Amino acid sequence: MEMSTVAIVGGVIVAGVVFFAFKNRRDAGNMMENNTNVVPLMLQRSTQLKVNRLQQATVTDTQQNDRLEALMAAYKDNRITIQQYNQKLDLMINQLQVEL
């Protein structure tokens, strides 16, 4: 009798663990599906810092400032991705030899 009680309790525990594991997996999958168009926060912050520094560096250089403004407008209008935007900002930083 005691062995059957232990088996039943063990079965209930295993069933509970399996149930919650599947539930958590489903919830995590739903969260990942909902976050497909979310910009990575660290990349966004890095890009903002680069833009601010380039704006400071191009105050006197109107040609480079216009180039930066065009790049900012392209990103704002969703013509380029944040990864492309970040790469182009890196190119400008290297070309202008701006320190971050």
PyRosetta script that sets phi, psi and omega in degrees:
from pyrosetta import init, pose_from_sequence

init()
pose = pose_from_sequence("MEMSTVAIVGGVIVAGVVFFAFKNRRDAGNMMENNTNVVPLMLQRSTQLKVNRLQQATVTDTQQNDRLEALMAAYKDNRITIQQYNQKLDLMINQLQVEL")
pose.set_psi(1, -42.8)
pose.set_omega(1, -178.3)
pose.set_phi(2, -67.8)
pose.set_psi(2, -36.2)
pose.set_omega(2, 179.1)
pose.set_phi(3, -65.9)
pose.set_psi(3, -37.1)
pose.set_omega(3, 179.3)
pose.set_phi(4, -69.6)
pose.set_psi(4, -34.4)
pose.set_omega(4, 177.2)
pose.set_phi(5, -65.3)
pose.set_psi(5, -42.9)
pose.set_omega(5, 178.1)
pose.set_phi(6, -63.1)
pose.set_psi(6, -40.7)
pose.set_omega(6, 179.4)
pose.set_phi(7, -65.1)
pose.set_psi(7, -41.2)
pose.set_omega(7, 179.9)
pose.set_phi(8, -66.1)
pose.set_psi(8, -46.4)
pose.set_omega(8, 179.4)
pose.set_phi(9, -62.7)
pose.set_psi(9, -42.4)
pose.set_omega(9, 177.7)
pose.set_phi(10, -62.8)
pose.set_psi(10, -40.5)
pose.set_omega(10, 178.3)
pose.set_phi(11, -63.9)
pose.set_psi(11, -40.6)
pose.set_omega(11, 178.6)
pose.set_phi(12, -65.0)
pose.set_psi(12, -41.3)
pose.set_omega(12, 179.1)
pose.set_phi(13, -64.1)
pose.set_psi(13, -45.6)
pose.set_omega(13, 179.1)
pose.set_phi(14, -62.8)
pose.set_psi(14, -42.6)
pose.set_omega(14, 178.9)
pose.set_phi(15, -62.1)
pose.set_psi(15, -40.3)
pose.set_omega(15, 178.3)
pose.set_phi(16, -64.3)
pose.set_psi(16, -43.4)
pose.set_omega(16, 179.3)
pose.set_phi(17, -63.3)
pose.set_psi(17, -45.0)
pose.set_omega(17, 179.8)
pose.set_phi(18, -63.6)
pose.set_psi(18, -43.5)
pose.set_omega(18, 179.4)
pose.set_phi(19, -58.9)
pose.set_psi(19, -49.7)
pose.set_omega(19, -178.0)
pose.set_phi(20, -69.4)
pose.set_psi(20, -30.9)
pose.set_omega(20, 176.9)
pose.set_phi(21, -65.0)
pose.set_psi(21, -45.1)
pose.set_omega(21, 178.1)
pose.set_phi(22, -66.0)
pose.set_psi(22, -39.3)
pose.set_omega(22, 179.2)
pose.set_phi(23, -63.1)
pose.set_psi(23, -44.9)
pose.set_omega(23, 179.2)
pose.set_phi(24, -65.5)
pose.set_psi(24, -37.9)
pose.set_omega(24, 178.0)
pose.set_phi(25, -63.9)
pose.set_psi(25, -41.9)
pose.set_omega(25, 178.9)
pose.set_phi(26, -65.7)
pose.set_psi(26, -43.8)
pose.set_omega(26, 179.3)
pose.set_phi(27, -63.5)
pose.set_psi(27, -40.4)
pose.set_omega(27, 178.4)
pose.set_phi(28, -65.7)
pose.set_psi(28, -39.9)
pose.set_omega(28, 176.9)
pose.set_phi(29, -62.9)
pose.set_psi(29, -42.0)
pose.set_omega(29, 177.6)
pose.set_phi(30, -63.2)
pose.set_psi(30, -40.9)
pose.set_omega(30, 179.5)
pose.set_phi(31, -63.6)
pose.set_psi(31, -42.1)
pose.set_omega(31, 179.9)
pose.set_phi(32, -65.5)
pose.set_psi(32, -37.7)
pose.set_omega(32, 177.5)
pose.set_phi(33, -65.2)
pose.set_psi(33, -37.8)
pose.set_omega(33, -178.5)
pose.set_phi(34, -74.1)
pose.set_psi(34, -18.8)
pose.set_omega(34, -176.1)
pose.set_phi(35, -103.1)
pose.set_psi(35, 22.9)
pose.set_omega(35, -176.2)
pose.set_phi(36, -69.9)
pose.set_psi(36, -31.3)
pose.set_omega(36, -176.6)
pose.set_phi(37, -104.3)
pose.set_psi(37, 20.6)
pose.set_omega(37, -179.0)
pose.set_phi(38, -92.1)
pose.set_psi(38, 130.5)
pose.set_omega(38, 180.0)
pose.set_phi(39, -75.1)
pose.set_psi(39, 134.0)
pose.set_omega(39, 176.2)
pose.set_phi(40, -59.9)
pose.set_psi(40, 128.6)
pose.set_omega(40, -173.1)
pose.set_phi(41, -63.3)
pose.set_psi(41, -39.3)
pose.set_omega(41, -179.3)
pose.set_phi(42, -67.2)
pose.set_psi(42, -38.7)
pose.set_omega(42, 178.0)
pose.set_phi(43, -66.8)
pose.set_psi(43, -40.7)
pose.set_omega(43, 178.6)
pose.set_phi(44, -63.1)
pose.set_psi(44, -43.7)
pose.set_omega(44, 179.8)
pose.set_phi(45, -65.5)
pose.set_psi(45, -42.7)
pose.set_omega(45, 178.1)
pose.set_phi(46, -60.3)
pose.set_psi(46, -42.3)
pose.set_omega(46, 179.7)
pose.set_phi(47, -64.6)
pose.set_psi(47, -41.7)
pose.set_omega(47, 178.3)
pose.set_phi(48, -61.2)
pose.set_psi(48, -42.7)
pose.set_omega(48, 179.3)
pose.set_phi(49, -63.4)
pose.set_psi(49, -40.6)
pose.set_omega(49, 179.2)
pose.set_phi(50, -65.2)
pose.set_psi(50, -42.7)
pose.set_omega(50, 179.0)
pose.set_phi(51, -62.3)
pose.set_psi(51, -45.9)
pose.set_omega(51, 179.8)
pose.set_phi(52, -59.6)
pose.set_psi(52, -43.8)
pose.set_omega(52, -179.3)
pose.set_phi(53, -67.4)
pose.set_psi(53, -40.0)
pose.set_omega(53, 178.1)
pose.set_phi(54, -67.5)
pose.set_psi(54, -35.5)
pose.set_omega(54, 177.0)
pose.set_phi(55, -63.1)
pose.set_psi(55, -40.5)
pose.set_omega(55, 177.4)
pose.set_phi(56, -65.2)
pose.set_psi(56, -39.6)
pose.set_omega(56, -175.0)
pose.set_phi(57, -76.2)
pose.set_psi(57, -22.6)
pose.set_omega(57, -175.8)
pose.set_phi(58, -106.5)
pose.set_psi(58, 17.5)
pose.set_omega(58, -179.7)
pose.set_phi(59, -59.4)
pose.set_psi(59, -41.1)
pose.set_omega(59, -177.4)
pose.set_phi(60, -91.4)
pose.set_psi(60, -15.7)
pose.set_omega(60, -178.4)
pose.set_phi(61, -100.9)
pose.set_psi(61, 95.2)
pose.set_omega(61, -173.9)
pose.set_phi(62, -65.8)
pose.set_psi(62, -33.9)
pose.set_omega(62, -179.8)
pose.set_phi(63, -65.0)
pose.set_psi(63, -46.7)
pose.set_omega(63, 178.8)
pose.set_phi(64, -69.1)
pose.set_psi(64, -34.5)
pose.set_omega(64, 177.3)
pose.set_phi(65, -65.1)
pose.set_psi(65, -41.2)
pose.set_omega(65, 176.8)
pose.set_phi(66, -64.0)
pose.set_psi(66, -39.1)
pose.set_omega(66, 177.4)
pose.set_phi(67, -62.8)
pose.set_psi(67, -42.2)
pose.set_omega(67, 177.7)
pose.set_phi(68, -65.0)
pose.set_psi(68, -42.9)
pose.set_omega(68, 178.5)
pose.set_phi(69, -61.4)
pose.set_psi(69, -40.6)
pose.set_omega(69, 178.4)
pose.set_phi(70, -64.8)
pose.set_psi(70, -39.9)
pose.set_omega(70, 178.4)
pose.set_phi(71, -65.5)
pose.set_psi(71, -42.2)
pose.set_omega(71, 178.1)
pose.set_phi(72, -63.1)
pose.set_psi(72, -40.3)
pose.set_omega(72, 179.2)
pose.set_phi(73, -66.3)
pose.set_psi(73, -38.7)
pose.set_omega(73, 178.9)
pose.set_phi(74, -62.5)
pose.set_psi(74, -41.1)
pose.set_omega(74, 178.2)
pose.set_phi(75, -69.5)
pose.set_psi(75, -42.6)
pose.set_omega(75, -178.4)
pose.set_phi(76, -63.2)
pose.set_psi(76, -33.6)
pose.set_omega(76, 179.8)
pose.set_phi(77, -87.4)
pose.set_psi(77, 8.1)
pose.set_omega(77, 179.0)
pose.set_phi(78, 61.4)
pose.set_psi(78, 31.1)
pose.set_omega(78, 176.0)
pose.set_phi(79, -85.1)
pose.set_psi(79, -20.0)
pose.set_omega(79, 175.5)
pose.set_phi(80, -133.3)
pose.set_psi(80, 154.1)
pose.set_omega(80, 178.6)
pose.set_phi(81, -80.9)
pose.set_psi(81, 168.6)
pose.set_omega(81, 179.2)
pose.set_phi(82, -66.8)
pose.set_psi(82, -30.7)
pose.set_omega(82, 177.6)
pose.set_phi(83, -66.4)
pose.set_psi(83, -43.2)
pose.set_omega(83, 177.9)
pose.set_phi(84, -65.5)
pose.set_psi(84, -42.0)
pose.set_omega(84, 178.3)
pose.set_phi(85, -58.5)
pose.set_psi(85, -46.8)
pose.set_omega(85, -179.5)
pose.set_phi(86, -63.7)
pose.set_psi(86, -41.5)
pose.set_omega(86, 178.5)
pose.set_phi(87, -64.0)
pose.set_psi(87, -41.3)
pose.set_omega(87, -180.0)
pose.set_phi(88, -69.4)
pose.set_psi(88, -34.3)
pose.set_omega(88, 174.7)
pose.set_phi(89, -65.4)
pose.set_psi(89, -40.2)
pose.set_omega(89, 176.6)
pose.set_phi(90, -60.2)
pose.set_psi(90, -41.1)
pose.set_omega(90, 178.0)
pose.set_phi(91, -61.8)
pose.set_psi(91, -43.8)
pose.set_omega(91, 178.7)
pose.set_phi(92, -63.2)
pose.set_psi(92, -41.9)
pose.set_omega(92, 179.4)
pose.set_phi(93, -61.1)
pose.set_psi(93, -43.1)
pose.set_omega(93, 179.2)
pose.set_phi(94, -68.3)
pose.set_psi(94, -40.5)
pose.set_omega(94, -179.7)
pose.set_phi(95, -66.5)
pose.set_psi(95, -40.3)
pose.set_omega(95, -178.6)
pose.set_phi(96, -87.0)
pose.set_psi(96, -5.8)
pose.set_omega(96, -179.3)
pose.set_phi(97, 54.7)
pose.set_psi(97, 50.7)
pose.set_omega(97, 179.8)
pose.set_phi(98, -91.1)
pose.set_psi(98, 135.4)
pose.set_omega(98, 175.8)
pose.set_phi(99, -93.0)
pose.set_psi(99, 137.1)
pose.set_omega(99, 179.5)
pose.set_phi(100, -90.8)
pose.dump_pdb("model.pdb")
